[in-house]
Amino acid sequence: MTKRGGKISALGEVLSGYTKRRNWQRQLGLNQVFLFWDEVLAPDITAHARPRVIKGNTLWLEVSDPVWSQQLQFETRAILQRLNGRLTALSKGEGENLQLRDIRFELCHGPWRPAVKIEEPLPSPGPVDAARQIEFQQLTAGMEDKEVRETLRRLWLIMELGNMRRKSEAE
């Protein structure tokens, strides 16, 4: 990519600036709720409610039926405390304090399907080639923002492992 003056910009600079302008770091932080939802709340709650979307500081939950919607409205404060406690622990005091301020409820349209849980982990296709890892690290070494660099590394690893898995399945 080029800047307005015609100079070429490093990918890290472009991505870092873009994520800051869009305020994605904060939104990504809040969306961690989707990852730890089942760990933080009781199984009876997670069996009847699941996070659907986060808009601003408001978490929207999809709820199985009106009775659970009403029950969870009474428990909103306690749910927020548990979720915000985990978000605070994950943010480790860096940057903006991640906090949800409200929970809204939406009834499920159609039949309620409980979340599918994978009981056993998928087999690992093996380690990613060390030379390719070094090559990728060299490509991203110029990025100033450590979080962006680490996020890209994780994404690259996921893609590499997916490619390796597809190749092993094809053989």
C-alpha positions in Angstrom: 0.0 0.0 0.0 1.1 3.6 -0.5 0.6 6.6 1.6 -0.7 9.8 0.0 2.9 11.0 -0.6 3.6 8.0 -2.8 5.8 6.2 -0.3 5.3 2.5 0.4 4.0 1.6 3.8 4.8 -1.5 5.8 1.9 -3.9 6.2 2.2 -3.6 10.0 1.8 0.2 9.8 -1.3 -0.1 7.6 -2.9 -2.8 9.8 -2.1 -1.1 13.0 -3.5 2.2 11.9 -6.6 0.6 10.5 -7.4 -1.4 13.7 -6.9 1.8 15.8 -9.1 3.9 13.5 -11.8 1.2 13.6 -11.4 0.6 17.4 -11.2 -3.1 16.7 -8.8 -3.9 19.6 -11.5 -3.0 22.1 -14.2 -4.8 20.2 -12.0 -7.9 19.9 -11.4 -7.7 23.6 -15.1 -7.6 24.4 -15.8 -10.5 22.0 -13.7 -12.8 24.2 -17.0 -13.3 26.0 -17.9 -15.7 23.3 -14.9 -17.8 24.1 -15.4 -18.1 27.9 -19.2 -18.0 28.1 -19.5 -21.7 29.1 -16.7 -21.4 31.6 -18.0 -18.4 33.6 -21.7 -19.1 33.9 -23.6 -22.0 35.3 -24.6 -24.9 32.9 -28.3 -24.2 33.4 -27.9 -20.7 32.1 -25.6 -21.6 29.2 -28.1 -24.4 28.2 -30.8 -21.7 27.6 -28.9 -18.6 26.7 -25.9 -17.8 24.4 -24.2 -14.6 23.4 -25.3 -13.5 19.9 -23.7 -10.1 19.4 -22.0 -7.2 21.2 -23.0 -3.7 20.1 -21.0 -1.0 21.9 -21.0 -2.1 25.6 -24.2 -4.1 25.3 -24.3 -7.9 25.1 -27.2 -9.4 23.2 -28.2 -12.9 24.3 -30.3 -15.3 22.4 -32.6 -17.1 24.9 -34.4 -20.4 24.4 -37.9 -19.2 25.7 -39.7 -16.3 27.4 -39.4 -17.9 30.9 -35.6 -18.0 30.7 -35.6 -14.4 29.3 -37.4 -13.2 32.3 -35.3 -15.2 34.8 -32.1 -13.9 33.2 -33.3 -10.3 33.4 -33.4 -10.8 37.2 -29.8 -12.1 37.1 -28.4 -9.5 34.7 -26.3 -7.8 37.4 -24.7 -11.0 38.6 -24.0 -12.1 35.0 -22.4 -8.8 34.2 -20.2 -9.0 37.3 -19.0 -12.5 36.3 -18.3 -11.6 32.7 -16.7 -8.2 33.5 -14.5 -9.9 36.1 -13.1 -12.2 33.5 -12.7 -9.4 31.0 -10.8 -7.4 33.5 -8.5 -10.3 34.3 -7.9 -10.9 30.6 -7.1 -7.3 29.8 -4.4 -7.3 32.5 -4.7 -3.6 33.0 -3.4 -2.8 29.6 -5.1 -0.1 27.6 -8.8 0.4 27.9 -10.7 -1.3 30.7 -13.0 -3.8 28.9 -16.5 -3.7 30.5 -20.0 -4.6 29.4 -22.6 -2.2 30.7 -25.9 -4.0 29.8 -27.5 -7.2 28.6 -30.4 -7.4 26.2 -32.4 -10.5 25.5 -33.8 -11.8 22.2 -35.9 -14.9 21.9 -34.6 -17.6 19.6 -36.5 -17.7 16.3 -37.0 -21.3 15.4 -36.1 -24.4 17.3 -33.5 -24.0 20.1 -30.4 -26.0 19.4 -28.0 -26.4 22.2 -24.3 -25.5 21.5 -22.4 -28.4 20.0 -19.4 -29.4 22.1 -16.5 -31.3 20.7 -15.5 -33.9 23.3 -12.1 -34.9 22.0 -9.7 -32.6 20.3 -9.0 -32.9 16.7 -5.7 -34.7 15.9 -2.8 -32.3 15.2 -1.4 -32.6 11.7 2.1 -32.1 13.2 4.4 -29.1 13.7 4.5 -26.3 11.2 7.7 -26.2 9.1 10.3 -24.2 11.1 11.7 -22.6 7.9 8.2 -21.3 7.1 7.7 -20.0 10.6 11.1 -18.1 10.4 10.1 -16.7 7.0 6.8 -15.4 8.4 8.5 -13.9 11.4 10.9 -12.0 9.1 7.9 -10.7 7.1 6.2 -9.3 10.3 9.4 -8.2 12.2 9.0 -4.6 11.2 5.5 -4.3 12.8 5.6 -1.9 15.8 2.4 -3.1 17.4 3.1 -6.3 19.2 -0.6 -7.2 19.5 -1.2 -6.9 15.7 2.0 -8.9 15.0 0.8 -11.7 17.4 -2.7 -11.7 16.0 -1.3 -12.1 12.5 1.0 -14.9 13.7 -1.9 -16.8 15.2 -4.0 -16.3 12.1 -1.1 -17.6 10.0 -0.6 -20.6 12.2 -4.4 -21.5 12.0 -4.2 -21.2 8.2 -1.0 -23.3 8.0 -2.5 -26.0 10.2 -5.7 -26.0 8.2 -3.7 -26.4 5.0 -1.7 -29.2 6.5 -4.8 -30.9 7.7 -6.4 -30.7 4.2 -3.3 -32.1 2.6 -3.2 -35.1 5.0 -6.9 -35.8 4.4 -6.4 -35.7 0.7 -3.6 -38.3 0.8 
